[in-house]
Amino acid sequence: MTIDAALHGALTGAFTRPAPKSAGAQVRYLVRQHGGTRAVAALLGVSQRTVERYVRDQTKRPRAGLAEKTTAEVRHRWQPQVPARARARKAAPATEGLTIDVRARFGFTAAPGTTDDARTRHLPLALPPHQAARLLDAQAAGATDRELQRTAGDVLGEVYFRDGGQRAQGLDVELTDIERIAFEL
């Protein structure tokens, strides 16, 4: 998984309302999206009358194939609201910060004679708001995944390895070989 995809997933999870669950609610959503029952009937491969029954909650349990098809179509079209996305993106760096859970190889550039050889580590950390802002700003600016990886290495170096400037001065951290990465707001 890329850092960009992991950041996007965290933001999506923070602002997306759950999709409709019941068959009637799903069909009503599709009818609103397509502007009528005839288009939804053609999309699902059923009669217009069948769609109307679901809209009025006269039929509540679709057959297995129709249930899967309806759920897939709703999932495909379900979009988060743009204002909620902006609020979540703004709140993370301003007040809440991000939680990162990463398993990757960390390499170091440090003073000669140190024993900081590159090795795989698992780091679950809470990033402070100003460090979260660095990652989110880089993503918003359209940084490549390599640039995001470099920024994440800098952020993790500052927060974890240098402990906010309290230790390991001059230690540069390189993040490579990401096995798993996840962010949470």
C-alpha positions in Angstrom: 0.0 0.0 0.0 1.3 3.5 -0.8 1.4 6.3 1.7 -1.0 8.4 -0.5 -3.6 5.6 -0.5 -3.2 5.1 3.3 -3.7 8.9 3.9 -6.7 8.9 1.5 -8.2 5.9 3.4 -7.9 7.6 6.7 -9.5 10.8 5.5 -12.3 8.8 3.8 -13.0 6.9 7.0 -13.3 10.1 8.9 -15.9 11.8 6.7 -17.9 9.2 4.8 -21.4 8.5 6.0 -22.3 4.8 5.9 -24.0 3.6 2.7 -27.6 2.5 2.9 -28.1 -1.0 4.2 -31.7 -2.1 3.5 -32.8 -3.1 0.1 -35.4 -0.3 0.0 -32.9 2.4 1.0 -30.4 1.2 -1.5 -32.9 1.2 -4.4 -34.2 4.6 -3.4 -30.7 5.9 -3.5 -30.1 4.4 -7.0 -33.4 5.9 -8.2 -32.2 9.4 -7.0 -28.9 8.9 -8.7 -30.4 7.8 -12.0 -33.4 10.0 -12.0 -36.1 7.3 -12.2 -37.2 3.7 -11.7 -36.9 2.8 -15.4 -33.1 3.4 -15.5 -32.6 1.5 -12.2 -34.6 -1.4 -13.6 -32.4 -1.6 -16.7 -29.3 -1.3 -14.5 -30.3 -4.1 -12.2 -31.9 -6.3 -14.9 -35.4 -6.4 -13.3 -38.8 -5.0 -14.2 -39.7 -1.4 -13.4 -42.5 -2.7 -11.2 -40.0 -4.6 -9.1 -38.0 -1.5 -8.5 -41.2 0.4 -7.5 -42.0 -2.3 -5.0 -38.6 -1.8 -3.3 -39.0 1.9 -3.3 -42.3 1.6 -1.5 -40.9 -1.1 0.9 -43.5 -3.5 -0.4 -40.7 -6.0 -1.0 -38.0 -6.1 1.6 -35.8 -9.2 0.8 -34.3 -9.4 -2.7 -33.1 -12.7 -4.1 -29.4 -13.3 -3.6 -28.2 -12.2 -7.0 -30.2 -9.0 -7.0 -29.1 -8.1 -3.4 -25.4 -8.5 -4.5 -25.9 -6.4 -7.6 -27.8 -3.7 -5.8 -25.1 -3.5 -3.0 -22.4 -3.4 -5.6 -24.0 -0.5 -7.6 -24.6 1.5 -4.4 -21.0 1.0 -3.3 -19.8 2.0 -6.7 -21.7 5.3 -6.6 -21.6 6.2 -3.0 -19.5 9.3 -2.7 -18.5 11.2 0.5 -19.6 14.8 0.8 -17.0 17.4 -0.2 -17.6 19.8 2.8 -17.1 17.0 5.3 -13.8 16.0 3.5 -12.5 19.6 3.8 -13.5 19.7 7.5 -11.7 16.4 8.2 -8.5 17.5 6.3 -8.5 20.8 8.2 -9.1 19.2 11.7 -6.3 16.6 11.5 -3.4 19.0 11.4 -5.1 21.8 13.4 -6.1 19.9 16.5 -6.2 16.1 16.4 -3.1 14.9 14.6 -2.8 11.5 13.0 -2.1 8.0 14.3 0.3 6.1 12.1 0.9 2.3 12.2 3.8 1.4 10.0 5.9 -1.7 9.5 8.9 -0.9 7.3 12.7 -0.9 7.0 14.2 2.2 8.6 17.7 3.2 7.5 19.8 5.8 9.2 22.6 8.3 8.4 24.4 9.2 11.6 27.8 10.0 13.0 30.5 7.4 12.3 30.8 4.6 14.8 27.1 4.3 15.6 25.2 1.0 15.5 22.1 2.3 13.8 22.0 -0.3 11.0 18.9 -0.5 8.8 16.3 -2.9 10.1 12.6 -3.6 9.9 10.5 -2.0 12.7 6.9 -1.8 13.6 6.0 1.7 14.9 2.5 2.6 16.0 2.7 6.3 16.9 0.5 9.3 17.4 1.8 12.2 15.3 1.3 15.7 16.7 -0.8 18.1 14.7 2.1 20.0 13.1 3.7 16.8 11.9 0.4 15.5 10.6 0.1 18.8 8.7 3.4 18.2 7.0 2.2 14.9 5.5 -1.3 16.1 4.6 0.1 19.3 3.0 2.6 17.3 1.0 -0.2 15.0 -0.2 -2.5 18.0 -1.1 0.4 19.5 -3.0 0.5 16.4 -5.2 3.7 14.9 -3.9 4.8 11.6 -5.5 4.8 8.5 -3.3 8.6 8.7 -3.0 8.3 12.3 -1.8 5.6 11.3 0.7 7.9 8.4 1.8 10.7 10.9 2.4 8.4 13.2 4.3 7.1 10.3 6.4 10.7 9.3 7.2 11.4 12.9 8.3 8.3 13.0 10.5 9.0 9.6 12.1 12.6 10.6 12.6 11.6 13.7 14.4 8.8 12.2 16.5 10.2 8.8 17.4 13.9 8.6 16.8 15.0 12.1 17.7 12.1 12.5 20.2 11.4 16.1 19.3 15.1 17.1 19.5 15.8 15.4 22.8 18.1 12.8 21.5 20.0 11.5 18.4 20.8 14.9 17.0 21.8 14.8 13.4 20.2 11.4 12.8 18.6 11.2 9.3 15.9 8.6 8.9 15.1 6.9 5.6 11.9 4.9 5.3 12.0 2.0 2.8 10.5 -1.4 2.1 7.0 -0.5 3.5 5.3 -3.8 4.4 2.2 -2.2 6.0 1.1 1.4 6.7 -2.2 2.8 8.0 -3.3 6.2 9.2 -6.2 7.0 11.5 -7.7 10.4 12.5 
